[in-house]
Amino acid sequence: MKILVTGAAGFIGFHLTENLLQEGYEVVGLDNINDYYDVKLKYDRLKELGVNSDEASYYSSSVDSLKYPNFKFINLNLQDRKVLPLLFKREKIDVVCNLAAQAGVRYSLENPEAYIDSNVVAFANLLECCRYHKVKHLIYASSSSVYGQNDKVPFSVEDNVDHPISLYAATKKSNELMAYTYSHLYKFRTTGLRFFTVYGPWGRPDMAMFLFTDSIIKGESIKVFNEGNLERDFTYIKDIVDGVMEVIKLENNSNVDNSSLYNIGNSKPVKLLDFISEIEENLGLEAKKEMLPMQPGDVNRTWADITSLQNDFEYYPKTGIAEGVKRFIDWYKEYYVDRDN
């Protein structure tokens, strides 16, 4: 089976690609390595996969991994209607895992065009490639953000999600609708996974786990929104990858609809202040907290109902917040602190 992973230099895409390669799958990784955050981190992830950063920087060139003979990487925009179909024609992809997107809720207030281009136009282009090149299964990243200010908890895929409160959430909801339409019209399988606050080693610098750790180590204050009265269903990266792997492996599961949606989270919300306390304990430092009001586009609480994913794919997250935070801190110290000393 040949799998295309988009966003392969990103946080979740990197971990999924590594796992697929270690299990012997043939993988084509795609990423445009944009500068939304530090590109060095993206190139270093690729380096872990055996991809030379100098070669990976050239647009539309295919780079073979020096570590995994079953992996190649291509620097490419999903919006590219000329080159992307050629990639599909050449590689004869069986399964697509679309993890490429313009991420971040708050950034969508500043640069909405980036979200339309990366999350809507690009997704439509990808669907067309799946349609015309006989891809069997498209697995794509949605988000817990689609639930908006849903008062009912835990969040269920059966809940109404017609009132997104950020453009990022709106683009993810649009992906779900577009995928359903293509499954209905062209009869290939699509599976949307609504991710809930993923964290862990090699995480994005714009996410809370990274921002808090970095600021506390540097003796800077951390921004605590809504006076700390927030809860998040923090989900460790390995649990996320394990869930995606089960969806890939059981793609012929006859109990699953041709177009389906699932929550993928830890299903154990953690108070933001308790999350910060875990970071403080692992660092042996106390955070200087700047208490701030709620931010536009943000939500009070996330909590995943994962019953359907458990029933259909036997998904059971195993990593608690204490263990997950420790693993991130250990990686952070090795990658940033120890390297600079």
N, C-alpha and C positions, 0 to 999 in steps of 0.2 A: 504493500500500500504506500502510495506517495502522497505526502501531506504538505500543503502550502500553509505556512504560518506567517501571517502579516503582523507587522509590529514586532518582528523577531529581535530587534535591538532594544525593545521596551522591557519594562519590568516583568509583566506576566508572560509576554511572548518569549523572552529569554529563558525563563524557567521552564516553560512548556517545551520549547525546542530542545533544551538540554535533556529533559526527561524522555522525550520521544526518541532522541538519538541514542540514549543509553539503553533503550528497550529495542533498538534495532530497526526503527522505522526509517524510511527514506524521506528526507525533509528538504524542502526549498524554503528558505527564509527571506522575507521581504521587509524592507523598512526604508523610509526616506530620510532618516536621521535628521529630523528638523531640530531647530535650536530652541524649542519651547523650554527645555532645561539643558543642563550641561551635556554637550555632545561627547565629552570625554568618557562620561559614565556609560554612554551607549556603546562607544567603541570598545571600552574595556569589557563590557558584557560580550560583545562579539569576539573579543580576544579569547575569552573563556571557552568559546565555541570553536576556536581554532581559525578564526578569520582575521586576516591581516588588515589593520585599520587603513593603511594607505590605499590598498586595493579597493576596500569597501567604500571609500569616499567617492569613487568614480560612478557617475550616474549610469544606470542601466547595464553595467558590466557584471557578469556572473563571476563570483569568487568561490573557489573550492576551499573547503576547510582543510587545514593541516592536521587537525586532530580527529575529525570524524569523516571517514571516506563516503559516508552516506548523507553528507550535508553540503549544500551550496547556498550562497547568499547573493542577493541582488538589491542594490540601492535603487529604489523605484517609488514613484508616487502612484497611488491607486487611482488618482484622477487621470492618469495618462492613458487616453483611449487608443493610442497608437501602439505603445509598447506592451501594455498589460495583456491584451489578447494574444500577442505573439508569444509571450511567456507561457500562457495557458496552452497554446497550440503546441509549443515545443516540449513542455514538460509532462503533458498528459496527467494532470492532477486528479487524484481520486477524492480527496477530502480537503476542504479549506477550513482553517481555524482563523477567523478574522479578529485579531486583537489590536489592529491599528485603528487609532482614533485620535482626534484632538481631545485631550483629557482636561479635567479641571472645571469646576463649577464657576468659581469666581472669575477666572480668565475669560469666560464666555461673555461677561459683562463688558469687557474691554475690547475684545476682538471677535465679534460674532461671525464675521466672514470666514474665519479659520474653521469654525465648527460646521458651517454649511459645506464648505469645500471638502473637508476631511471626513466628516461623518455622514453626509447625505450624498453629495455628488460622487464621492469615492465609493460609497456602499452600492449605489446604483450601478456604477461601472463594474464592480465586483460581481453583482448579481447577474449582469449581462454575460460576463465571462463564464460564470457557472452554468448559465443557460445554454450557451452555444458550444461549450466544450465538455458537456456531459459529466460535470462534477456530480458525484453521488450524494454528497452531504456537505452543507455549509453550516459550520458552528460559529456563532458570532457573539461578541461581547455586547451585552446590554448593561444596565446599571440599576442599582437600587434607587437612583435619583428619580426614576420615572414615577415613584410613589408620591413624590411631593410632600405635602403636609398631611398625609393620610393619618387619621386618628386611630384607625383600627390596627391593632397589633396582635400577633406578628403579621407582617406584610405577606399577603398571599398573591399568587399569580392570577387568582380569580378576582382580585380587587380592581375597581375602576381606576385607571391611570390617565384620565383625560384632562388632568389639570396640572401639568408640569410647571414648576416655578423657576426654572432656569432654561436657557436655550440649550445647554448641554443635555438636560433631561429630555427636552423636546426632540432633539436629534436622535436620541436613543429610542424613544417611542416611535419615531418615524421609521427607524431601521426594522423594528418589530413588524410594523404594518407592511413595509415593502417586502420583507422576507416571506410573510404569510402569502402575499399576493403571488410572488414568484413560485412558491411551493404549489399553490392552487393551480396556476396556469401551466407551469412547465414540469411539474411532477418530480422535482428533486427535493430531497429532505433538507429542511432548515431547522436548526435548534438554537434558540436564543438563551443566553445565560445572564441573568441579572446579578452582577457581582456586588458584594457588600464589603466595602472598606477593606481592601486587600493591603496587607503589610508584610514586611519581612526583608531579609538581606537583598541587596541590589535594588531597593525600593526607590521610588521617585523622590527627588529633592523638594518637590512642591507639596508633598503630603505631610500630614500632622506628625507621624512617627519620626520622619527625617527632620522636619523643621524644629520640633521640640528638642530632639537629641542634640542637634547642631548648636542651637542657641544656648542650651544649658551648659554644654561643654565650654562654650566661648564666654560664659558669664553674662550673656545677653538675656533680656526679658523675652518671655514667650507670650504670644497673643492667645488669650483664652476667651473665645466668643460665647455670647449669651451667658456671661458670668459663670461659665463652666457647667451650666444646666443643659448639657447635651449627652446623648447616649448614642453609641455606634456599635454595630455588629461587626467588630474587628475580626477579620478572617485571615489566618496565616497562609502564606503563599503556597506552601506544600499541600495544604488541604484543598486549595483552589485547583492546583494542577492535578491532584489525584482525581478530583471530580470531573475535570475536562477529559482526562484520560479515560475514565469510565464511559463517558459519552462517545468518545471515538471508538473504543473497543466494542461497544454494544450498539453500533450503528444499525444493525439489522434486527434490533429488538422489535418484535411484532406488536408489542403492547404500546409502543410510542407512536403518536400521530406523526403524519408527514411534516407538519409544521408545529413545533412545540416551544414552550417557554418554561424556564425553571429559575427559581431563586437558588443562588449558590453562596452560602454564608456560613457562619459559625452557629447561628441561631441562639446566641447568648450575648445580648447587648451589655456593653461595659460603659459605666459612667466616665465621662471625659476626665474628670479629676482623678479617678482611680487609675486610668490609663497613664496619666502623667506621673502618678505616684510610683507605678511600676518602673517607669523610665528613671526617675530620681533614685530609686533603690538600686537599680543596676549600675547607675553611674556613680553612686555615692555622693551625689550633689543635689542641692535643693534649687528648684526652679524659681526664678523671679517672674511672677505672674502679672501680666497686664490684663486686667479684666475688662472685656469689651462687650458691647451689645451684639445682638444677632446680626448676621450679615445677610444682605440681599441674596436670594437664591439658596440659602442654607435651610436645613431642616432640623427639627428638635431631636428626632430619634429615628434610628433604623433598626429593624429586627426582621430577620428572614424566616419565613415559614418554609422549611426545606423538605416537607413531607413528600411531595411529588418526586423530588430528586432521589430521596431515599427509597421510595417504592419502585421507581423505574430503573435506578442505577446503583442502588445500595451505597449511596453516598453518606458517609458518617465522618465529619471532621473530628480530628483527634488532638489538635494543638490548642492548649489553653493560653490565655493572655500572658501569664507569667513566663512560660516557656518561650512563647513567640517573641516577646519583647527582649528576653535575654539573647536569643539567637540574633536578633537584629543588632543589638548593642555590640555583641561580639564581632559581627561583621563590620559594623561602622568603625569600631576602634582599629581593626586590622586594615581597613581600606583607607581611612582618612587620618586617624591619629598616629598609629604606629609608623605609617609610611612617611609622615612628615617629620618624624623625630629622628 
